[in-house]
């Protein structure tokens, strides 16, 4: 689990340096990518109370980043920086979660979404 902790720390360093710099250069105005990142975070927060985190579709999040946000627009430095870092983040999470998911499903099978109760 050390590797995951290292990634979280690296992300924190990145966001507090390069991320903060591009945010300041944009006049602290959110880009489409910032809004998209917020939307994905909200979807994730609504998802994990009922399903394992590794079943969340980071691949869909990555695809949406490129199809639901434009390639050009205001605050291009911030847009490009966000596209790059979010693409990298969602890609890493997609690969990592698919490995964990495969191991979990091999070990425990898939969860039955139905709840059965008897009287």
C-alpha positions in Angstrom: 0.0 0.0 0.0 3.1 2.2 0.2 2.9 2.9 -3.5 -0.6 4.3 -3.3 0.4 6.5 -0.4 3.3 7.8 -2.4 1.0 8.6 -5.3 -1.4 10.6 -3.1 1.6 12.6 -1.7 2.8 13.3 -5.2 -0.6 14.4 -6.3 -0.8 16.7 -3.3 2.6 18.2 -4.1 1.6 18.7 -7.8 -1.7 20.3 -6.9 -0.1 22.6 -4.4 2.5 23.8 -6.9 1.7 23.4 -10.6 -2.0 23.1 -10.1 -2.1 26.1 -7.8 0.0 28.1 -10.3 -2.3 27.4 -13.2 -5.3 28.2 -11.1 -3.8 31.6 -10.2 -3.0 32.2 -13.9 -6.7 31.6 -14.7 -7.7 34.2 -12.2 -9.1 31.5 -10.0 -11.9 31.0 -12.6 -12.8 27.3 -13.1 -12.4 25.8 -16.5 -14.7 23.2 -18.1 -12.2 20.6 -16.8 -12.4 21.9 -13.3 -16.2 21.6 -13.4 -15.9 18.1 -15.0 -13.5 17.0 -12.2 -16.1 18.2 -9.6 -18.9 16.3 -11.4 -16.8 13.1 -11.4 -15.9 13.6 -7.7 -19.6 13.9 -6.9 -20.5 10.8 -8.9 -17.8 8.9 -7.1 -19.0 10.1 -3.7 -22.6 9.0 -4.5 -21.3 5.6 -5.9 -19.1 4.3 -3.1 -21.6 4.0 -0.3 -23.3 1.2 -2.3 -20.5 -0.3 -4.4 -16.8 -1.1 -4.1 -14.5 1.8 -5.1 -12.8 -0.3 -7.7 -16.0 -0.9 -9.6 -16.2 2.9 -10.4 -15.6 3.5 -14.1 -12.5 5.6 -14.3 -12.4 4.7 -18.0 -15.8 6.4 -18.5 -14.5 9.4 -16.5 -11.5 9.6 -18.8 -13.6 9.4 -21.9 -16.0 12.0 -20.6 -13.1 14.4 -19.9 -12.3 14.3 -23.6 -15.8 14.3 -25.0 -17.6 16.6 -22.6 -15.0 19.4 -22.5 -13.7 21.3 -25.5 -10.1 21.4 -26.7 -10.0 25.2 -26.7 -11.5 27.9 -24.6 -10.7 30.5 -21.9 -7.7 30.0 -19.7 -5.8 27.7 -22.1 -2.9 27.1 -19.7 -5.2 25.8 -17.0 -7.3 23.8 -19.5 -4.2 22.0 -20.9 -2.8 21.4 -17.4 -6.1 20.0 -16.2 -6.6 17.8 -19.2 -3.1 16.4 -18.8 -3.2 15.8 -15.0 -6.8 14.5 -15.0 -6.1 12.2 -18.0 -3.1 10.8 -16.1 -5.0 10.4 -12.8 -8.0 8.7 -14.4 -5.8 6.4 -16.4 -3.7 5.3 -13.4 -6.9 4.8 -11.4 -8.5 2.8 -14.3 -5.5 0.4 -14.5 -5.1 0.1 -10.7 -8.8 -0.4 -10.0 -9.1 -3.0 -12.8 -6.3 -5.0 -11.2 -7.9 -4.8 -7.7 -11.3 -5.6 -9.2 -10.0 -8.7 -11.0 -8.3 -10.0 -7.9 -11.4 -9.3 -5.8 -13.7 -11.0 -8.3 -11.4 -14.0 -8.5 -11.2 -14.3 -4.8 -14.8 -13.4 -3.7 -16.8 -13.5 -6.9 -19.1 -10.6 -7.8 -21.5 -9.1 -5.3 -25.2 -9.9 -5.7 -27.0 -6.5 -5.8 -30.2 -8.1 -4.5 -31.0 -8.2 -0.8 -33.1 -11.2 0.3 -35.0 -11.0 3.6 -37.3 -13.6 5.2 -39.9 -13.3 7.9 
